[in-house]
Amino acid sequence: MVGDKSEVPLKLFPNKETKRLLLSDEDHTTKSEGDCRRLNTLSHYKVPDGAFVALHPKQTSIYNMSIMSEKSKYSDNSFYNRSPSLSLNRSLSPQTVNIDVDGCKAYHLVRHQDVEFNSKEGERGNKMVTEIYLPRLLVTKGTLQTFVDDLFDRIFSTTHRGTVMPLATKYMFDFLDDQAMLHNMGDDVVHTWKSNSLPLRFWVNVIKNPDFAFDIYKSNIVDACLTVIGQTFMDCCSTLEHKLTKESPSGKLLYAKDIPKYKQWVARYYQDIKIMPAISDQDMTAMLAEESRAHQNEFNTNAALLELWKYVRKYYDDIVNALEDDEFAKKFKLTYKLDQVSAAMDGSAIC
């Protein structure tokens, strides 16, 4: 484990435009302005786009140890030595300032007093902060774009999966289609039903809260990024057209051009499932039985049945009336079977 960032400096590999160089927060080229000094950036070193950099473990020597000891007074308050638990705004703030023992203030992009001065002028201060954060947002989005596209494509696909799509998904979506036809519901309603039953009930929670499924730590910065991706996921499942303005949240503006593409993926996904062969009741029953056997020692079946019965008892009359009007229920005498269950639960069953 590396104890300090100074032990693994960033090395710039040479090309036609640059020479081999070690990049650091501060060196002999660091610019000072009065009692302030600006931490070195890629722009300071004139690093071009497409340049290659890598972390280069420093060779420990007596000379290096003395240098590290001399510079250790800066390490505790370094701009980059932030706790991962800090908030997004604080951890990425360009106005973060630290003061060394010589009383000289080090800053990153904007001097603290400059931001304070501009913030008093309202819009000018906001413009300065926007000009700093917007490029960061765009670069971060561009870095993650391939991964976000791949995630959405895998979720909303019936063919690019490592395993076969669950039978329950097809069975449930067919049920929703049948109910929509029975009650004369439009396509937008069916689309909303399907979105609420699977993508917005399951997937969006996994996207925004990966710690629900994996034993990982989710920092505030990661949480903020996942919230933006999760909101984009929710927007692409909606049938409504979102009208965006310059006052809209930056997260929505960031993916505004991508959402129409994602919406097409969602519609294609639902249509692909709809045209798949129907799942028979026998296949569904066999699948549920197999799942029950596979997890029979993991759940308390009696407790689950009791919770179901509490619901049935609360709406007993409505359920009986619905069963009496349903042809499938009449065929399998479900009303009579429900009466038997009720008698058994009330303790009046005849053995």
Secondary structure as GFF3:
##gff-version 3
##sequence-region A 1 351
A	DSSP	three_ten_helix	5	7	.	.	.	ID=ss1
A	DSSP	beta_strand	10	12	.	.	.	ID=ss2
A	DSSP	beta_strand	21	23	.	.	.	ID=ss3
A	DSSP	beta_strand	32	33	.	.	.	ID=ss4
A	DSSP	beta_strand	36	38	.	.	.	ID=ss5
A	DSSP	beta_strand	53	55	.	.	.	ID=ss6
A	DSSP	alpha_helix	62	75	.	.	.	ID=ss7
A	DSSP	alpha_helix	88	91	.	.	.	ID=ss8
A	DSSP	beta_strand	97	99	.	.	.	ID=ss9
A	DSSP	beta_strand	105	107	.	.	.	ID=ss10
A	DSSP	alpha_helix	112	119	.	.	.	ID=ss11
A	DSSP	alpha_helix	123	155	.	.	.	ID=ss12
A	DSSP	alpha_helix	167	182	.	.	.	ID=ss13
A	DSSP	alpha_helix	187	197	.	.	.	ID=ss14
A	DSSP	pi_helix	199	203	.	.	.	ID=ss15
A	DSSP	alpha_helix	204	208	.	.	.	ID=ss16
A	DSSP	three_ten_helix	210	212	.	.	.	ID=ss17
A	DSSP	alpha_helix	220	237	.	.	.	ID=ss18
A	DSSP	alpha_helix	250	254	.	.	.	ID=ss19
A	DSSP	alpha_helix	259	274	.	.	.	ID=ss20
A	DSSP	alpha_helix	281	294	.	.	.	ID=ss21
A	DSSP	alpha_helix	301	314	.	.	.	ID=ss22
A	DSSP	alpha_helix	316	324	.	.	.	ID=ss23
A	DSSP	alpha_helix	327	331	.	.	.	ID=ss24
A	DSSP	alpha_helix	334	345	.	.	.	ID=ss25
###
